[in-house]
Amino acid sequence: MSSLRYLGDVVTLQFDEQKCIGCGMCSVVCPHGVFVVEDRKARIADRDACIECGACAGNCPVEALTVKAGVGCASAIIHGWLTGSEPNCDCGGSC
């Protein structure tokens, strides 16, 4: 999904490679393919594709990932899915 972009170099995603155990959960749950697992370690393949949904950090068993989730369109879309309502992120665009 490399065609989806917000502003470059603004994502809050942080990855501590030393903590990573290579379980691959981040690559499984990421909806935009931000992560790949190579040589028993995850790595960020496409940082700017991150929508800051928090799925990676929430599913990392060793807390190797952090992200400021709950902001912008990603949060609105997830909230809409959970509540059955229309997404509204107040950005003026459509989510």
MOPAC internal coordinates of N, CA, C and O (Angstrom, degrees):
PM7 1SCF
backbone

  N    0.0000 0     0.00 0     0.00 0    0    0    0
  C    1.4514 1     0.00 0     0.00 0    1    0    0
  C    1.5181 1   110.77 1     0.00 0    2    1    0
  O    1.2310 1   119.96 1  -141.16 1    3    2    1
  N    1.2825 1   117.69 1    38.84 1    3    2    1
  C    1.4542 1   121.14 1  -175.57 1    5    3    2
  C    1.5208 1   113.46 1   -67.05 1    6    5    3
  O    1.2310 1   118.75 1   169.95 1    7    6    5
  N    1.3319 1   119.99 1   -10.05 1    7    6    5
  C    1.4537 1   121.18 1  -179.24 1    9    7    6
  C    1.5279 1   112.74 1   -80.65 1   10    9    7
  O    1.2310 1   119.42 1   163.07 1   11   10    9
  N    1.2978 1   118.71 1   -16.93 1   11   10    9
  C    1.4600 1   121.34 1   179.83 1   13   11   10
  C    1.5135 1   110.16 1   -84.87 1   14   13   11
  O    1.2310 1   120.21 1   -56.08 1   15   14   13
  N    1.3272 1   117.20 1   123.92 1   15   14   13
  C    1.4587 1   121.63 1  -177.61 1   17   15   14
  C    1.5167 1   111.06 1  -142.76 1   18   17   15
  O    1.2310 1   121.20 1   -34.66 1   19   18   17
  N    1.2932 1   115.31 1   145.34 1   19   18   17
  C    1.4593 1   121.83 1   165.84 1   21   19   18
  C    1.5210 1   104.37 1  -103.55 1   22   21   19
  O    1.2310 1   119.57 1    36.69 1   23   22   21
  N    1.2870 1   118.43 1  -143.31 1   23   22   21
  C    1.4597 1   120.94 1   175.11 1   25   23   22
  C    1.5165 1   109.14 1   -77.53 1   26   25   23
  O    1.2310 1   119.90 1   -39.87 1   27   26   25
  N    1.3143 1   117.79 1   140.13 1   27   26   25
  C    1.4601 1   121.30 1  -179.64 1   29   27   26
  C    1.5145 1   112.66 1   -69.62 1   30   29   27
  O    1.2310 1   121.26 1   -36.06 1   31   30   29
  N    1.3187 1   115.19 1   143.94 1   31   30   29
  C    1.4674 1   122.75 1   174.60 1   33   31   30
  C    1.5290 1   115.28 1    59.10 1   34   33   31
  O    1.2310 1   119.84 1  -146.53 1   35   34   33
  N    1.3209 1   117.91 1    33.47 1   35   34   33
  C    1.4651 1   119.80 1   177.58 1   37   35   34
  C    1.5263 1   113.32 1  -119.37 1   38   37   35
  O    1.2310 1   119.93 1   173.65 1   39   38   37
  N    1.3169 1   117.74 1    -6.35 1   39   38   37
  C    1.4565 1   121.24 1  -176.39 1   41   39   38
  C    1.5373 1   110.86 1   -65.36 1   42   41   39
  O    1.2310 1   120.67 1   -35.32 1   43   42   41
  N    1.3252 1   116.32 1   144.68 1   43   42   41
  C    1.4631 1   121.82 1  -178.30 1   45   43   42
  C    1.5244 1   113.25 1   -88.05 1   46   45   43
  O    1.2310 1   120.01 1  -177.85 1   47   46   45
  N    1.3106 1   117.60 1     2.15 1   47   46   45
  C    1.4613 1   123.05 1  -177.94 1   49   47   46
  C    1.5251 1   111.61 1   -60.64 1   50   49   47
  O    1.2310 1   120.91 1   -51.48 1   51   50   49
  N    1.3420 1   115.86 1   128.52 1   51   50   49
  C    1.4656 1   122.65 1   175.85 1   53   51   50
  C    1.5223 1   108.27 1  -127.79 1   54   53   51
  O    1.2310 1   121.16 1   -38.49 1   55   54   53
  N    1.3255 1   115.38 1   141.51 1   55   54   53
  C    1.4586 1   121.19 1  -177.63 1   57   55   54
  C    1.5198 1   109.62 1  -131.74 1   58   57   55
  O    1.2310 1   120.53 1   -53.94 1   59   58   57
  N    1.3384 1   116.59 1   126.06 1   59   58   57
  C    1.4571 1   122.59 1   177.59 1   61   59   58
  C    1.5265 1   108.25 1  -102.36 1   62   61   59
  O    1.2310 1   120.63 1   -82.98 1   63   62   61
  N    1.3095 1   116.40 1    97.02 1   63   62   61
  C    1.4614 1   122.19 1  -175.87 1   65   63   62
  C    1.5283 1   111.95 1   -59.95 1   66   65   63
  O    1.2310 1   119.90 1   149.17 1   67   66   65
  N    1.3179 1   117.79 1   -30.83 1   67   66   65
  C    1.4627 1   121.17 1  -179.42 1   69   67   66
  C    1.5292 1   112.27 1   -65.07 1   70   69   67
  O    1.2310 1   120.20 1   147.66 1   71   70   69
  N    1.3192 1   117.23 1   -32.34 1   71   70   69
  C    1.4670 1   120.98 1   179.68 1   73   71   70
  C    1.5225 1   113.09 1   -80.89 1   74   73   71
  O    1.2310 1   120.35 1   157.32 1   75   74   73
  N    1.3213 1   116.93 1   -22.68 1   75   74   73
  C    1.4686 1   121.96 1  -174.20 1   77   75   74
  C    1.5236 1   111.56 1   -61.48 1   78   77   75
  O    1.2310 1   121.22 1   -47.50 1   79   78   77
  N    1.3545 1   115.28 1   132.50 1   79   78   77
  C    1.4704 1   121.15 1   177.10 1   81   79   78
  C    1.5244 1   111.76 1  -106.56 1   82   81   79
  O    1.2310 1   120.42 1  -176.68 1   83   82   81
  N    1.3263 1   116.81 1     3.32 1   83   82   81
  C    1.4603 1   120.60 1   176.14 1   85   83   82
  C    1.5105 1   115.40 1    73.47 1   86   85   83
  O    1.2310 1   119.70 1  -154.83 1   87   86   85
  N    1.3172 1   118.17 1    25.17 1   87   86   85
  C    1.4710 1   120.49 1  -178.52 1   89   87   86
  C    1.5274 1   112.06 1   -68.82 1   90   89   87
  O    1.2310 1   119.86 1   155.40 1   91   90   89
  N    1.3150 1   117.87 1   -24.60 1   91   90   89
  C    1.4525 1   122.00 1   178.25 1   93   91   90
  C    1.5099 1   116.03 1    82.62 1   94   93   91
  O    1.2310 1   120.19 1  -176.99 1   95   94   93
  N    1.3233 1   117.25 1     3.01 1   95   94   93
  C    1.4614 1   119.92 1  -178.68 1   97   95   94
  C    1.5335 1   111.56 1   -59.16 1   98   97   95
  O    1.2310 1   120.11 1   142.77 1   99   98   97
  N    1.3202 1   117.40 1   -37.23 1   99   98   97
  C    1.4677 1   120.22 1   179.85 1  101   99   98
  C    1.5216 1   111.25 1   -59.68 1  102  101   99
  O    1.2310 1   120.42 1   138.26 1  103  102  101
  N    1.3218 1   116.80 1   -41.74 1  103  102  101
  C    1.4646 1   119.66 1  -179.33 1  105  103  102
  C    1.5234 1   111.69 1   -72.33 1  106  105  103
  O    1.2310 1   120.31 1   153.39 1  107  106  105
  N    1.3229 1   117.01 1   -26.61 1  107  106  105
  C    1.4640 1   121.21 1   178.92 1  109  107  106
  C    1.5309 1   110.99 1   -73.01 1  110  109  107
  O    1.2310 1   120.15 1   136.55 1  111  110  109
  N    1.3310 1   117.32 1   -43.45 1  111  110  109
  C    1.4627 1   120.51 1  -173.07 1  113  111  110
  C    1.5266 1   114.38 1   -90.75 1  114  113  111
  O    1.2310 1   119.55 1   165.36 1  115  114  113
  N    1.3130 1   118.46 1   -14.64 1  115  114  113
  C    1.4651 1   120.70 1  -177.94 1  117  115  114
  C    1.5287 1   110.53 1   -71.38 1  118  117  115
  O    1.2310 1   119.72 1   -59.44 1  119  118  117
  N    1.3375 1   118.14 1   120.56 1  119  118  117
  C    1.4571 1   119.85 1  -177.89 1  121  119  118
  C    1.5283 1   114.30 1   -74.51 1  122  121  119
  O    1.2310 1   119.83 1   170.10 1  123  122  121
  N    1.3388 1   117.93 1    -9.90 1  123  122  121
  C    1.4656 1   120.10 1  -176.28 1  125  123  122
  C    1.5176 1   114.21 1  -121.66 1  126  125  123
  O    1.2310 1   119.82 1  -165.03 1  127  126  125
  N    1.3159 1   117.95 1    14.97 1  127  126  125
  C    1.4590 1   120.53 1   174.38 1  129  127  126
  C    1.5190 1   114.87 1    63.58 1  130  129  127
  O    1.2310 1   120.50 1  -142.48 1  131  130  129
  N    1.3087 1   116.64 1    37.52 1  131  130  129
  C    1.4648 1   120.89 1  -178.81 1  133  131  130
  C    1.5252 1   111.33 1   -69.77 1  134  133  131
  O    1.2310 1   119.92 1   150.54 1  135  134  133
  N    1.3308 1   117.76 1   -29.46 1  135  134  133
  C    1.4666 1   122.18 1  -172.95 1  137  135  134
  C    1.5191 1   113.13 1  -113.04 1  138  137  135
  O    1.2310 1   121.24 1   -29.78 1  139  138  137
  N    1.3159 1   115.23 1   150.22 1  139  138  137
  C    1.4592 1   123.19 1   168.07 1  141  139  138
  C    1.5219 1   106.82 1  -133.74 1  142  141  139
  O    1.2310 1   120.82 1   -25.49 1  143  142  141
  N    1.3211 1   116.04 1   154.51 1  143  142  141
  C    1.4539 1   120.99 1   176.17 1  145  143  142
  C    1.5236 1   107.58 1  -112.44 1  146  145  143
  O    1.2310 1   121.21 1   -56.48 1  147  146  145
  N    1.3275 1   115.28 1   123.52 1  147  146  145
  C    1.4595 1   122.43 1   179.25 1  149  147  146
  C    1.5168 1   108.64 1  -137.07 1  150  149  147
  O    1.2310 1   120.54 1   -42.27 1  151  150  149
  N    1.3011 1   116.56 1   137.73 1  151  150  149
  C    1.4654 1   121.35 1   178.32 1  153  151  150
  C    1.5208 1   112.51 1    51.08 1  154  153  151
  O    1.2310 1   121.40 1  -135.76 1  155  154  153
  N    1.3468 1   114.93 1    44.24 1  155  154  153
  C    1.4644 1   122.36 1   176.44 1  157  155  154
  C    1.5299 1   114.64 1    62.92 1  158  157  155
  O    1.2310 1   120.42 1  -154.24 1  159  158  157
  N    1.3185 1   116.79 1    25.76 1  159  158  157
  C    1.4635 1   122.25 1   175.33 1  161  159  158
  C    1.5152 1   108.50 1  -142.63 1  162  161  159
  O    1.2310 1   120.98 1   -36.44 1  163  162  161
  N    1.3130 1   115.73 1   143.56 1  163  162  161
  C    1.4598 1   119.64 1   173.15 1  165  163  162
  C    1.5273 1   107.92 1   -80.59 1  166  165  163
  O    1.2310 1   121.81 1   -22.79 1  167  166  165
  N    1.3106 1   114.15 1   157.21 1  167  166  165
  C    1.4572 1   119.68 1   171.06 1  169  167  166
  C    1.5184 1   107.97 1  -148.57 1  170  169  167
  O    1.2310 1   121.31 1   -24.65 1  171  170  169
  N    1.3043 1   115.11 1   155.35 1  171  170  169
  C    1.4535 1   120.27 1   177.75 1  173  171  170
  C    1.5204 1   107.43 1   -81.53 1  174  173  171
  O    1.2310 1   121.09 1   -62.90 1  175  174  173
  N    1.3195 1   115.51 1   117.10 1  175  174  173
  C    1.4610 1   121.38 1  -178.64 1  177  175  174
  C    1.5238 1   111.67 1   -91.30 1  178  177  175
  O    1.2310 1   120.57 1   149.72 1  179  178  177
  N    1.3352 1   116.52 1   -30.28 1  179  178  177
  C    1.4612 1   120.49 1  -174.81 1  181  179  178
  C    1.5269 1   109.89 1  -151.03 1  182  181  179
  O    1.2310 1   120.54 1  -102.63 1  183  182  181
  N    1.3144 1   116.56 1    77.37 1  183  182  181
  C    1.4644 1   123.51 1  -175.66 1  185  183  182
  C    1.5311 1   112.16 1   -54.76 1  186  185  183
  O    1.2310 1   119.83 1   136.49 1  187  186  185
  N    1.3141 1   117.92 1   -43.51 1  187  186  185
  C    1.4595 1   120.42 1  -175.64 1  189  187  186
  C    1.5261 1   113.78 1   -72.08 1  190  189  187
  O    1.2310 1   119.69 1   172.82 1  191  190  189
  N    1.3324 1   118.20 1    -7.18 1  191  190  189
  C    1.4614 1   120.97 1   174.75 1  193  191  190
  C    1.5340 1   111.42 1   -83.62 1  194  193  191
  O    1.2310 1   120.16 1   169.96 1  195  194  193
  N    1.3211 1   117.30 1   -10.04 1  195  194  193
  C    1.4686 1   122.06 1  -178.54 1  197  195  194
  C    1.5277 1   110.63 1   -64.82 1  198  197  195
  O    1.2310 1   120.85 1   -49.55 1  199  198  197
  N    1.3367 1   115.98 1   130.45 1  199  198  197
  C    1.4615 1   121.67 1   177.34 1  201  199  198
  C    1.5304 1   111.29 1  -102.79 1  202  201  199
  O    1.2310 1   120.29 1  -171.07 1  203  202  201
  N    1.3033 1   117.05 1     8.93 1  203  202  201
  C    1.4634 1   123.66 1   176.71 1  205  203  202
  C    1.5206 1   113.48 1    57.15 1  206  205  203
  O    1.2310 1   120.93 1  -139.74 1  207  206  205
  N    1.3248 1   115.83 1    40.26 1  207  206  205
  C    1.4698 1   120.16 1   179.79 1  209  207  206
  C    1.5285 1   111.59 1   -76.69 1  210  209  207
  O    1.2310 1   120.13 1   154.39 1  211  210  209
  N    1.3334 1   117.35 1   -25.61 1  211  210  209
  C    1.4624 1   121.06 1   178.44 1  213  211  210
  C    1.5153 1   114.96 1    90.65 1  214  213  211
  O    1.2310 1   119.81 1  -179.52 1  215  214  213
  N    1.3240 1   117.98 1     0.48 1  215  214  213
  C    1.4648 1   120.34 1  -178.29 1  217  215  214
  C    1.5223 1   111.31 1   -60.71 1  218  217  215
  O    1.2310 1   119.95 1   139.27 1  219  218  217
  N    1.3125 1   117.69 1   -40.73 1  219  218  217
  C    1.4733 1   120.62 1  -178.28 1  221  219  218
  C    1.5262 1   110.88 1   -64.07 1  222  221  219
  O    1.2310 1   120.73 1   129.68 1  223  222  221
  N    1.3197 1   116.21 1   -50.32 1  223  222  221
  C    1.4597 1   120.25 1  -178.32 1  225  223  222
  C    1.5174 1   111.83 1   -64.98 1  226  225  223
  O    1.2310 1   120.53 1   141.74 1  227  226  225
  N    1.3114 1   116.60 1   -38.26 1  227  226  225
  C    1.4582 1   121.04 1  -179.51 1  229  227  226
  C    1.5168 1   113.61 1   -69.24 1  230  229  227
  O    1.2310 1   120.40 1   159.15 1  231  230  229
  N    1.3203 1   116.85 1   -20.85 1  231  230  229
  C    1.4620 1   120.80 1  -178.09 1  233  231  230
  C    1.5184 1   113.94 1  -109.86 1  234  233  231
  O    1.2310 1   119.65 1  -178.78 1  235  234  233
  N    1.3157 1   118.27 1     1.22 1  235  234  233
  C    1.4625 1   121.36 1   179.38 1  237  235  234
  C    1.5306 1   109.48 1   -79.88 1  238  237  235
  O    1.2310 1   119.94 1   -62.25 1  239  238  237
  N    1.3290 1   117.72 1   117.75 1  239  238  237
  C    1.4634 1   119.95 1  -175.46 1  241  239  238
  C    1.5264 1   114.37 1   -72.14 1  242  241  239
  O    1.2310 1   119.72 1   167.30 1  243  242  241
  N    1.3295 1   118.15 1   -12.70 1  243  242  241
  C    1.4661 1   120.68 1  -177.82 1  245  243  242
  C    1.5285 1   112.62 1  -119.45 1  246  245  243
  O    1.2310 1   120.57 1  -168.23 1  247  246  245
  N    1.3302 1   116.51 1    11.77 1  247  246  245
  C    1.4671 1   122.75 1   177.87 1  249  247  246
  C    1.5243 1   112.74 1    54.41 1  250  249  247
  O    1.2310 1   120.84 1  -137.16 1  251  250  249
  N    1.3396 1   116.01 1    42.84 1  251  250  249
  C    1.4595 1   121.02 1   177.64 1  253  251  250
  C    1.5276 1   111.72 1   -82.12 1  254  253  251
  O    1.2310 1   120.57 1   169.33 1  255  254  253
  N    1.3144 1   116.51 1   -10.67 1  255  254  253
  C    1.4632 1   121.43 1  -177.39 1  257  255  254
  C    1.5112 1   111.45 1  -122.08 1  258  257  255
  O    1.2310 1   121.09 1   -38.98 1  259  258  257
  N    1.3156 1   115.52 1   141.02 1  259  258  257
  C    1.4541 1   121.53 1   172.23 1  261  259  258
  C    1.5205 1   107.36 1  -135.69 1  262  261  259
  O    1.2310 1   121.06 1   -32.48 1  263  262  261
  N    1.3109 1   115.59 1   147.52 1  263  262  261
  C    1.4571 1   121.86 1   177.10 1  265  263  262
  C    1.5216 1   107.62 1  -158.81 1  266  265  263
  O    1.2310 1   120.55 1   -36.67 1  267  266  265
  N    1.3021 1   116.56 1   143.33 1  267  266  265
  C    1.4611 1   120.50 1   177.13 1  269  267  266
  C    1.5234 1   107.41 1   -82.46 1  270  269  267
  O    1.2310 1   121.36 1   -89.86 1  271  270  269
  N    1.3103 1   114.99 1    90.14 1  271  270  269
  C    1.4632 1   121.30 1  -177.08 1  273  271  270
  C    1.5269 1   110.47 1   -84.58 1  274  273  271
  O    1.2310 1   121.35 1   -15.34 1  275  274  273
  N    1.3122 1   115.01 1   164.66 1  275  274  273
  C    1.4597 1   119.71 1   175.53 1  277  275  274
  C    1.5074 1   113.33 1    89.82 1  278  277  275
  O    1.2310 1   120.18 1  -158.92 1  279  278  277
  N    1.3119 1   117.27 1    21.08 1  279  278  277
  C    1.4585 1   120.62 1   178.49 1  281  279  278
  C    1.5161 1   110.00 1  -120.27 1  282  281  279
  O    1.2310 1   120.38 1   -29.77 1  283  282  281
  N    1.3012 1   116.88 1   150.23 1  283  282  281
  C    1.4528 1   122.06 1   170.81 1  285  283  282
  C    1.5097 1   116.10 1    68.11 1  286  285  283
  O    1.2310 1   122.32 1    22.66 1  287  286  285
  N    1.3376 1   113.17 1  -157.34 1  287  286  285
  C    1.4651 1   121.27 1  -173.97 1  289  287  286
  C    1.5268 1   113.15 1   -63.29 1  290  289  287
  O    1.2310 1   120.12 1   142.98 1  291  290  289
  N    1.3301 1   117.37 1   -37.02 1  291  290  289
  C    1.4680 1   119.32 1  -179.00 1  293  291  290
  C    1.5171 1   110.76 1   -59.45 1  294  293  291
  O    1.2310 1   120.70 1   135.52 1  295  294  293
  N    1.3032 1   116.27 1   -44.48 1  295  294  293
  C    1.4604 1   120.37 1   179.24 1  297  295  294
  C    1.5274 1   110.91 1   -63.01 1  298  297  295
  O    1.2310 1   120.45 1   137.88 1  299  298  297
  N    1.3292 1   116.75 1   -42.12 1  299  298  297
  C    1.4631 1   120.68 1  -179.74 1  301  299  298
  C    1.5276 1   111.44 1   -63.13 1  302  301  299
  O    1.2310 1   120.56 1   137.42 1  303  302  301
  N    1.3211 1   116.54 1   -42.58 1  303  302  301
  C    1.4667 1   120.63 1   179.98 1  305  303  302
  C    1.5212 1   110.70 1   -64.02 1  306  305  303
  O    1.2310 1   120.37 1   133.43 1  307  306  305
  N    1.3279 1   116.91 1   -46.57 1  307  306  305
  C    1.4671 1   120.82 1   179.43 1  309  307  306
  C    1.5226 1   110.47 1   -62.75 1  310  309  307
  O    1.2310 1   119.94 1   136.84 1  311  310  309
  N    1.3234 1   117.71 1   -43.16 1  311  310  309
  C    1.4623 1   121.33 1   178.18 1  313  311  310
  C    1.5268 1   110.18 1   -60.67 1  314  313  311
  O    1.2310 1   120.43 1   138.98 1  315  314  313
  N    1.3360 1   116.79 1   -41.02 1  315  314  313
  C    1.4636 1   120.64 1   177.60 1  317  315  314
  C    1.5216 1   112.56 1   -61.74 1  318  317  315
  O    1.2310 1   121.11 1   137.20 1  319  318  317
  N    1.3460 1   115.49 1   -42.80 1  319  318  317
  C    1.4683 1   119.26 1   177.84 1  321  319  318
  C    1.5179 1   111.16 1   -61.01 1  322  321  319
  O    1.2310 1   120.82 1   135.64 1  323  322  321
  N    1.3216 1   116.03 1   -44.36 1  323  322  321
  C    1.4617 1   120.54 1  -175.74 1  325  323  322
  C    1.5210 1   112.96 1   -70.64 1  326  325  323
  O    1.2310 1   120.30 1   146.40 1  327  326  325
  N    1.3253 1   117.03 1   -33.60 1  327  326  325
  C    1.4584 1   120.19 1  -175.76 1  329  327  326
  C    1.5192 1   113.41 1  -101.66 1  330  329  327
  O    1.2310 1   120.09 1   169.89 1  331  330  329
  N    1.3412 1   117.43 1   -10.11 1  331  330  329
  C    1.4482 1   120.59 1  -177.09 1  333  331  330
  C    1.5177 1   113.37 1    76.21 1  334  333  331
  O    1.2310 1   120.41 1  -164.60 1  335  334  333
  N    1.3166 1   116.83 1    15.40 1  335  334  333
  C    1.4627 1   121.17 1  -179.43 1  337  335  334
  C    1.5243 1   110.89 1  -102.27 1  338  337  335
  O    1.2310 1   120.72 1    -9.01 1  339  338  337
  N    1.3222 1   116.24 1   170.99 1  339  338  337
  C    1.4503 1   121.75 1   176.75 1  341  339  338
  C    1.5275 1   109.45 1   -75.34 1  342  341  339
  O    1.2310 1   120.03 1   -44.16 1  343  342  341
  N    1.3417 1   117.55 1   135.84 1  343  342  341
  C    1.4655 1   120.10 1   177.61 1  345  343  342
  C    1.5244 1   111.91 1   -62.64 1  346  345  343
  O    1.2310 1   120.42 1   -41.67 1  347  346  345
  N    1.3205 1   116.80 1   138.33 1  347  346  345
  C    1.4589 1   121.79 1   177.02 1  349  347  346
  C    1.5271 1   108.00 1  -145.90 1  350  349  347
  O    1.2310 1   121.17 1   -74.39 1  351  350  349
  N    1.3284 1   115.37 1   105.61 1  351  350  349
  C    1.4658 1   119.25 1  -178.91 1  353  351  350
  C    1.5218 1   112.18 1  -102.19 1  354  353  351
  O    1.2310 1   120.05 1  -179.85 1  355  354  353
  N    1.3244 1   117.50 1     0.15 1  355  354  353
  C    1.4628 1   123.04 1   179.08 1  357  355  354
  C    1.5172 1   113.28 1    62.91 1  358  357  355
  O    1.2310 1   119.79 1  -155.17 1  359  358  357
  N    1.3200 1   118.01 1    24.83 1  359  358  357
  C    1.4692 1   120.21 1   179.91 1  361  359  358
  C    1.5291 1   111.64 1   -92.01 1  362  361  359
  O    1.2310 1   119.94 1   171.57 1  363  362  361
  N    1.3010 1   117.72 1    -8.43 1  363  362  361
  C    1.4510 1   121.17 1  -179.06 1  365  363  362
  C    1.5115 1   113.62 1    92.37 1  366  365  363
  O    1.2310 1   120.08 1   164.07 1  367  366  365
  N    1.3160 1   117.45 1   -15.93 1  367  366  365
  C    1.4657 1   121.72 1   177.44 1  369  367  366
  C    1.5063 1   109.63 1  -100.47 1  370  369  367
  O    1.2310 1   120.74 1     9.22 1  371  370  369
  N    1.2918 1   116.19 1  -170.78 1  371  370  369
  C    1.4586 1   118.04 1   174.99 1  373  371  370
  C    1.5102 1   108.37 1  -109.55 1  374  373  371
  O    1.2310 1   120.63 1   -43.59 1  375  374  373
  N    1.2974 1   116.40 1   136.41 1  375  374  373
  C    1.4614 1   122.18 1  -176.09 1  377  375  374
  C    1.4961 1   111.28 1   -76.01 1  378  377  375
  O    1.2310 1   120.10 1   180.00 1  379  378  377

